[in-house]
């Protein structure tokens, strides 16, 4: 609605009619409000992106290696291991490989794949049990030193002298003083082995809490694997953090230049096996000394020898027809 303004201008003219308008709202900007909203938006966007990347990374991590590709690569690596075996024998090398890690981390699996095609007289496995009362009174490294290789041999230790800084420490089987002595003397012991001509390789198989739990459950439900679960394995579940602390301190003392630790991510068993074997092969320079194909000699000619009646022999029953 228009209203009339009767006031006159200085020149005597009358002001034009003015329209009555509602007062305009004036927005006063709040300092930092806009930048805060922008930051909040960027943070939400970044969080979404991080979640997406993490999901993608976990998916890639969980992706299993196809059996065909795994078996093909394992076959190739085992042929190389046989070549390495012949080189060790030819050159008189002395090789020691230690396999350490959490329970159910897959140490036994990779050892089995390494030795599967190799000569047990050249490559042998040492897996010592609980020390006897006599062994407990010996120098700690003494019972392990007895199994060290001679020239032309390769020894794989399925757990080793590192029991002292691991299970023995966490489970209270030795004093803290004995642990301190081990942490100081172990690097010197290993340097002594290296100076004597032994090639010492140390692997730590790392497995996540979730994957270890899954493997424990699989062992519980599989009668052929249940023997792998010892009382110590079950007890270790309740002392996960204690084992972590013990491992970290052990690494700090014994990860030496002459014999460094190599950590293998073992959440995926198949990848861990072929990664470890390939890495082991890369540490030793060797040449292919595989024997050439052999020509069989002719069978001995029949001279008329008459063998005893077959009925006199005791045979294994044929259970399966």
TIGUMAR-470649 format. One record per residue (C-alpha): residue number from 1; y negated, z, x negated; residue in three letters. Coordinates in Angstrom, 1 decimal, always signed. Each point is the difference from the previous one (the first is absolute). Example, Ala and Ser with C-alpha at 12.3 -4.5 7.8 and 13.67 -1.06 7.14 Angstrom:
<pts>
nr / y / z / x / rest
1 / +4.5 / +7.8 / -12.3 / ALA
2 / -3.4 / -0.7 / -1.4 / SER
</pts>
This chain:
<pts>
nr / y / z / x / rest
1 / +0.0 / +0.0 / +0.0 / UNK
2 / -3.5 / -0.9 / -1.3 / UNK
3 / -2.8 / +2.4 / -0.1 / UNK
4 / -3.7 / -0.8 / -0.3 / UNK
5 / -2.0 / +1.2 / -3.0 / UNK
6 / -3.7 / +0.3 / +1.0 / UNK
7 / -1.2 / +0.9 / -3.5 / UNK
8 / -2.2 / -2.8 / -1.5 / UNK
9 / +0.1 / -1.5 / -3.4 / UNK
10 / -3.1 / +0.3 / -2.3 / UNK
11 / -0.9 / -3.5 / +0.9 / UNK
12 / -0.1 / +0.9 / +3.7 / UNK
13 / +3.3 / -1.8 / +0.9 / UNK
14 / +2.6 / +1.8 / +2.0 / UNK
15 / +3.4 / +0.7 / -1.6 / UNK
16 / +2.9 / -2.0 / +1.2 / UNK
17 / +2.6 / +1.5 / +2.2 / UNK
18 / +2.7 / +1.8 / -2.0 / UNK
19 / +3.6 / +0.2 / +1.1 / UNK
20 / +1.4 / +3.4 / +0.1 / UNK
21 / +2.9 / +0.0 / -2.5 / UNK
22 / +2.5 / +2.8 / -0.8 / UNK
23 / -0.6 / +1.5 / -3.5 / UNK
24 / +2.1 / -1.7 / -2.7 / UNK
25 / +2.5 / +2.1 / -1.9 / UNK
26 / -0.7 / +0.1 / -3.7 / UNK
27 / +3.2 / +0.6 / -2.1 / UNK
28 / -0.8 / +2.0 / -3.1 / UNK
29 / +2.6 / -0.7 / -2.7 / UNK
30 / +1.9 / +3.0 / -1.3 / UNK
31 / +0.1 / -0.1 / -3.8 / UNK
32 / +3.6 / -0.7 / -1.2 / UNK
33 / +1.5 / -0.5 / +3.4 / UNK
34 / +0.6 / -3.7 / -0.5 / UNK
35 / +1.4 / +0.3 / -3.5 / UNK
36 / +2.3 / +2.9 / +1.2 / UNK
37 / +1.5 / -2.2 / +2.8 / UNK
38 / +0.4 / -2.9 / -2.5 / UNK
39 / +1.8 / +2.3 / -2.4 / UNK
40 / +2.3 / +1.3 / +2.7 / UNK
41 / +0.8 / -3.5 / +1.0 / UNK
42 / +0.8 / -1.1 / -3.6 / UNK
43 / +2.1 / +3.1 / -0.5 / UNK
44 / +2.1 / -0.7 / +3.1 / UNK
45 / +0.4 / -3.6 / -1.1 / UNK
46 / +1.1 / +1.1 / -3.5 / UNK
47 / +2.4 / +2.5 / +1.4 / UNK
48 / +1.6 / -2.7 / +2.2 / UNK
49 / +0.2 / -2.3 / -3.0 / UNK
50 / +1.6 / +2.7 / -2.1 / UNK
51 / +2.6 / +0.7 / +2.7 / UNK
52 / +0.8 / -3.6 / +0.2 / UNK
53 / +0.4 / -0.3 / -3.8 / UNK
54 / +2.2 / +3.1 / -0.1 / UNK
55 / +2.2 / -1.3 / +2.8 / UNK
56 / +0.3 / -3.3 / -1.8 / UNK
57 / +0.9 / +1.8 / -3.2 / UNK
58 / +2.6 / +2.2 / +1.7 / UNK
59 / +1.5 / -3.0 / +1.7 / UNK
60 / +0.2 / -1.8 / -3.4 / UNK
61 / +1.5 / +3.1 / -1.6 / UNK
62 / +2.6 / +0.4 / +2.8 / UNK
63 / +1.0 / -3.6 / -0.1 / UNK
64 / +3.5 / -0.1 / -1.3 / UNK
65 / +1.2 / -2.4 / -2.7 / UNK
66 / +2.3 / -2.6 / +1.4 / UNK
67 / +3.6 / +0.4 / -1.1 / UNK
68 / +0.3 / -3.6 / -1.2 / UNK
69 / -3.0 / +0.3 / -2.2 / UNK
70 / +1.0 / +3.4 / -1.3 / UNK
71 / +3.6 / -1.0 / -0.8 / UNK
72 / -1.1 / -3.1 / -1.8 / UNK
73 / -2.5 / +1.9 / -2.2 / UNK
74 / +2.5 / +2.8 / -0.6 / UNK
75 / +2.6 / -2.6 / -1.1 / UNK
76 / -2.5 / -1.5 / -2.4 / UNK
77 / -1.0 / +3.3 / -1.5 / UNK
78 / +3.6 / +1.1 / -0.4 / UNK
79 / +0.7 / -3.1 / -2.0 / UNK
80 / -2.9 / +1.0 / -2.2 / UNK
81 / +1.4 / +3.5 / -0.3 / UNK
82 / +3.3 / -1.5 / -1.4 / UNK
83 / -2.1 / -1.9 / -2.6 / UNK
84 / -1.8 / +3.2 / -0.9 / UNK
85 / +3.4 / +1.8 / -0.3 / UNK
86 / +1.2 / -2.6 / -2.5 / UNK
87 / -3.2 / +0.3 / -2.0 / UNK
88 / +0.3 / +3.8 / -0.1 / UNK
89 / +3.5 / -0.3 / -1.3 / UNK
90 / -0.9 / -2.7 / -2.5 / UNK
91 / -3.1 / +1.8 / -1.4 / UNK
92 / +1.5 / +3.5 / +0.1 / UNK
93 / -2.9 / +1.2 / +2.2 / UNK
94 / +0.0 / +3.6 / +1.5 / UNK
95 / -1.5 / +0.1 / +3.5 / UNK
96 / -0.6 / +3.0 / +2.2 / UNK
97 / -1.3 / -0.3 / +3.6 / UNK
98 / -0.9 / +3.0 / +2.0 / UNK
99 / -0.1 / -0.1 / +3.8 / UNK
100 / -1.9 / +2.9 / +1.6 / UNK
101 / -1.7 / +0.5 / +3.4 / UNK
102 / +0.2 / +1.6 / +3.4 / UNK
103 / +3.3 / +0.5 / +1.8 / UNK
104 / +1.1 / -3.2 / +1.8 / UNK
105 / -2.6 / -2.0 / -1.9 / UNK
106 / +2.6 / -2.7 / -0.9 / UNK
107 / +0.8 / +0.8 / -3.6 / UNK
108 / +3.8 / -0.4 / +0.5 / UNK
109 / -0.5 / -3.3 / +1.8 / UNK
110 / -1.9 / -1.7 / -2.9 / UNK
111 / +2.4 / +1.5 / -2.6 / UNK
112 / +2.9 / -1.5 / +2.0 / UNK
113 / -1.6 / -3.5 / +0.0 / UNK
114 / -0.7 / +0.2 / -3.7 / UNK
115 / +3.6 / +0.8 / -0.9 / UNK
116 / +1.7 / -2.1 / +2.6 / UNK
117 / +0.5 / -3.0 / -2.3 / UNK
118 / -0.2 / +1.7 / -3.4 / UNK
119 / +2.8 / +1.1 / -2.4 / UNK
120 / +0.5 / +3.8 / +0.5 / UNK
121 / +0.9 / +0.3 / -3.7 / UNK
122 / -3.6 / -1.1 / -0.8 / UNK
123 / -2.0 / +1.3 / +2.9 / UNK
124 / +1.1 / +3.4 / +1.4 / UNK
125 / -1.4 / +2.5 / +2.5 / UNK
126 / -0.5 / +3.7 / -0.7 / UNK
127 / -0.4 / +2.3 / +3.0 / UNK
128 / +0.5 / +3.6 / -1.1 / UNK
129 / +0.8 / +2.7 / +2.4 / UNK
130 / -1.0 / +3.7 / +0.0 / UNK
131 / +0.1 / +1.4 / -3.6 / UNK
132 / +2.9 / +2.3 / -0.8 / UNK
133 / -0.5 / +3.6 / -1.1 / UNK
134 / +0.6 / -1.2 / -3.6 / UNK
135 / -2.5 / -2.8 / +0.3 / UNK
136 / -2.6 / +2.3 / +1.3 / UNK
137 / +0.0 / +1.8 / -3.3 / UNK
138 / -0.5 / -3.2 / -2.0 / UNK
139 / -3.2 / -1.6 / -1.1 / UNK
140 / -1.3 / -1.6 / +3.2 / UNK
141 / +0.2 / -3.6 / -1.2 / UNK
142 / +3.4 / +0.4 / -1.6 / UNK
143 / +2.2 / -1.1 / +2.9 / UNK
144 / -2.1 / -3.1 / +0.5 / UNK
145 / -0.1 / -0.9 / -3.7 / UNK
146 / +3.8 / -0.2 / +0.1 / UNK
147 / -0.3 / -3.0 / +2.3 / UNK
148 / -2.5 / -2.0 / -2.0 / UNK
149 / +1.0 / -3.6 / -0.9 / UNK
150 / +1.5 / -1.2 / -3.3 / UNK
151 / -1.0 / -3.5 / -1.3 / UNK
152 / +0.7 / -2.7 / +2.5 / UNK
153 / -0.1 / +2.3 / +3.1 / UNK
154 / -2.2 / +0.5 / +3.0 / UNK
155 / +0.0 / +3.3 / +1.9 / UNK
156 / -1.5 / +0.6 / +3.4 / UNK
157 / -0.7 / +3.6 / +0.9 / UNK
158 / +0.2 / +0.7 / +3.7 / UNK
159 / -2.3 / +3.0 / -0.3 / UNK
160 / -0.5 / +1.4 / -3.5 / UNK
161 / -1.6 / +2.8 / -2.0 / UNK
162 / -2.9 / -0.1 / +2.5 / UNK
163 / +2.1 / +2.2 / +2.3 / UNK
164 / -1.7 / +2.9 / -1.9 / UNK
165 / -3.5 / -0.9 / +1.2 / UNK
166 / +1.2 / -1.0 / +3.5 / UNK
167 / +2.9 / +1.5 / +1.9 / UNK
168 / +0.6 / +2.9 / -2.4 / UNK
169 / -3.7 / +1.0 / +0.1 / UNK
170 / -0.6 / -0.4 / +3.8 / UNK
171 / +3.3 / +1.7 / +1.0 / UNK
172 / -0.5 / +2.9 / -2.5 / UNK
173 / +3.1 / -0.8 / -2.2 / UNK
174 / -2.0 / +0.6 / -3.1 / UNK
175 / -3.0 / +2.1 / -1.1 / UNK
176 / -3.5 / -1.2 / -0.2 / UNK
177 / +0.1 / +0.7 / -3.7 / UNK
178 / +3.0 / -2.5 / -0.3 / UNK
179 / -2.0 / -2.6 / +1.9 / UNK
180 / -3.0 / +0.4 / -2.4 / UNK
181 / +2.3 / -0.3 / -3.0 / UNK
182 / +1.4 / -3.2 / +1.5 / UNK
183 / -3.4 / -1.6 / +0.8 / UNK
184 / -1.0 / +0.5 / -3.6 / UNK
185 / +3.3 / -0.9 / -1.7 / UNK
186 / +1.0 / -3.0 / +2.2 / UNK
187 / -2.7 / -2.4 / -1.4 / UNK
188 / +1.1 / +0.9 / -3.6 / UNK
189 / +3.7 / -0.5 / +0.9 / UNK
190 / -0.7 / -3.4 / +1.5 / UNK
191 / -2.2 / -1.0 / -3.0 / UNK
192 / +3.0 / +1.0 / -2.2 / UNK
193 / +2.3 / -2.3 / +2.0 / UNK
194 / -2.4 / -2.9 / -0.3 / UNK
195 / -0.4 / +0.6 / -3.8 / UNK
196 / +3.8 / -0.1 / -0.3 / UNK
197 / +0.1 / -3.5 / +1.4 / UNK
198 / +0.7 / +0.7 / +3.7 / UNK
199 / -1.9 / -2.1 / +2.6 / UNK
200 / -0.9 / +2.6 / +2.6 / UNK
201 / -1.1 / -1.2 / +3.5 / UNK
202 / -0.9 / +2.5 / +2.8 / UNK
203 / -0.2 / -0.9 / +3.7 / UNK
204 / -1.3 / +2.2 / +2.8 / UNK
205 / +0.9 / -1.2 / +3.5 / UNK
206 / -2.6 / +1.0 / +2.5 / UNK
207 / +0.7 / +0.3 / +3.7 / UNK
208 / -2.1 / +1.1 / +2.9 / UNK
209 / +0.7 / +3.1 / +2.1 / UNK
210 / +0.7 / -2.2 / +3.1 / UNK
211 / +2.4 / -2.3 / -1.8 / UNK
212 / +1.9 / +2.8 / -1.6 / UNK
213 / +0.4 / +1.6 / +3.4 / UNK
214 / +1.3 / -3.3 / +1.4 / UNK
215 / +2.6 / -0.3 / -2.8 / UNK
216 / +1.1 / +3.6 / +0.4 / UNK
217 / +0.6 / -0.6 / +3.7 / UNK
218 / +1.9 / -3.2 / -0.8 / UNK
219 / +2.3 / +2.0 / -2.4 / UNK
220 / +0.6 / +2.7 / +2.6 / UNK
221 / +1.2 / -2.6 / +2.5 / UNK
222 / +2.1 / -2.0 / -2.4 / UNK
223 / +3.3 / +1.7 / -1.1 / UNK
224 / +0.2 / -2.1 / -3.1 / UNK
225 / -3.4 / +1.2 / -1.2 / UNK
226 / +0.0 / +3.6 / +1.1 / UNK
227 / +1.4 / +1.2 / -3.3 / UNK
228 / -3.3 / -1.1 / -1.6 / UNK
229 / -1.8 / +2.9 / +1.8 / UNK
230 / +0.4 / +3.0 / -2.1 / UNK
231 / -1.4 / +3.5 / +0.8 / UNK
232 / -2.7 / -0.7 / -2.6 / UNK
233 / -1.0 / -3.2 / +1.8 / UNK
234 / -0.5 / +1.9 / +3.3 / UNK
235 / -1.9 / +2.8 / -1.8 / UNK
236 / -2.3 / -2.5 / -1.6 / UNK
237 / -1.4 / -1.0 / +3.4 / UNK
238 / -1.4 / +3.5 / +0.4 / UNK
239 / -1.6 / -0.2 / -3.5 / UNK
240 / -1.6 / -3.4 / +0.1 / UNK
241 / -3.4 / +1.2 / -1.3 / UNK
242 / +1.6 / +2.1 / -2.7 / UNK
243 / +1.9 / -3.1 / -1.3 / UNK
244 / -3.2 / -2.0 / +0.1 / UNK
245 / -1.8 / +2.6 / -2.1 / UNK
246 / +2.9 / +0.2 / -2.5 / UNK
247 / +0.2 / -3.8 / -0.3 / UNK
248 / -3.8 / -0.4 / -0.6 / UNK
249 / +0.0 / +2.6 / -2.8 / UNK
250 / +3.2 / -1.4 / -1.5 / UNK
251 / -1.7 / -3.5 / -0.1 / UNK
252 / -3.1 / +1.5 / -1.6 / UNK
253 / +2.0 / +1.3 / -2.9 / UNK
254 / +2.7 / -2.6 / -0.5 / UNK
255 / -1.7 / -3.3 / +0.7 / UNK
256 / -0.3 / -0.8 / -3.7 / UNK
257 / -0.8 / -3.3 / -1.7 / UNK
258 / +3.4 / -0.2 / -1.7 / UNK
259 / +1.9 / +0.4 / +3.3 / UNK
260 / -2.3 / -0.4 / +3.0 / UNK
261 / +1.0 / +0.5 / +3.6 / UNK
262 / +0.4 / -3.0 / +2.3 / UNK
263 / -0.5 / +0.8 / +3.7 / UNK
264 / +1.9 / -2.2 / +2.5 / UNK
265 / -1.0 / -0.1 / +3.6 / UNK
266 / +3.3 / +0.6 / +1.7 / UNK
267 / -0.8 / +0.0 / +3.7 / UNK
268 / +1.6 / -3.4 / +0.2 / UNK
269 / +3.4 / +0.3 / -1.8 / UNK
270 / +0.6 / -3.7 / -0.6 / UNK
271 / -3.4 / -0.7 / -1.5 / UNK
272 / +0.3 / +3.2 / -2.1 / UNK
273 / +3.3 / -1.2 / -1.4 / UNK
274 / -1.0 / -3.5 / -1.1 / UNK
275 / -3.5 / +1.2 / -1.2 / UNK
276 / +1.6 / +2.6 / -2.2 / UNK
277 / +2.7 / -2.4 / -1.4 / UNK
278 / -2.6 / -2.7 / -0.7 / UNK
279 / -2.3 / +2.5 / -1.7 / UNK
280 / +2.9 / +1.4 / -2.1 / UNK
281 / +0.8 / -3.5 / -1.2 / UNK
282 / -3.6 / -0.6 / -1.0 / UNK
283 / +0.0 / +3.0 / -2.3 / UNK
284 / +2.7 / -1.4 / -2.4 / UNK
285 / -0.3 / -3.3 / -1.7 / UNK
286 / +3.4 / -1.7 / +0.0 / UNK
287 / +1.6 / -3.4 / -0.4 / UNK
288 / +2.8 / -1.6 / +2.0 / UNK
289 / +3.2 / +0.6 / -1.8 / UNK
290 / +2.3 / -0.6 / +3.0 / UNK
291 / +3.4 / -1.3 / -1.2 / UNK
292 / +0.7 / -3.6 / +0.6 / UNK
293 / +2.5 / -1.0 / +2.7 / UNK
294 / +3.5 / +0.8 / -1.3 / UNK
295 / +2.9 / -2.5 / +0.2 / UNK
296 / +3.2 / +1.7 / +1.0 / UNK
297 / +3.0 / -0.6 / -2.3 / UNK
298 / +3.2 / -1.4 / +1.4 / UNK
299 / +2.4 / +2.5 / +1.6 / UNK
300 / +3.1 / +0.9 / -2.1 / UNK
301 / +2.9 / -2.3 / +0.6 / UNK
302 / +3.0 / +1.3 / +2.0 / UNK
303 / +2.7 / +1.2 / -2.4 / UNK
304 / +2.6 / +0.9 / +2.7 / UNK
305 / -0.9 / +3.7 / +0.2 / UNK
306 / +1.4 / +1.6 / +3.2 / UNK
307 / -2.1 / +2.8 / +1.5 / UNK
308 / +1.4 / +3.1 / +1.8 / UNK
309 / +0.6 / -0.3 / +3.8 / UNK
310 / -3.3 / +0.3 / +1.9 / UNK
311 / +1.7 / +2.5 / +2.4 / UNK
312 / +0.0 / +2.6 / -2.8 / UNK
313 / -3.8 / +0.3 / +0.0 / UNK
314 / -2.0 / +2.3 / +2.3 / UNK
315 / -2.7 / -1.8 / +1.8 / UNK
316 / -3.1 / +1.1 / +1.9 / UNK
317 / +0.7 / -0.4 / +3.7 / UNK
318 / -1.7 / -3.0 / +1.6 / UNK
319 / -2.0 / +1.8 / +2.7 / UNK
320 / -2.0 / -3.1 / +1.0 / UNK
321 / +1.6 / -3.2 / +1.2 / UNK
</pts>
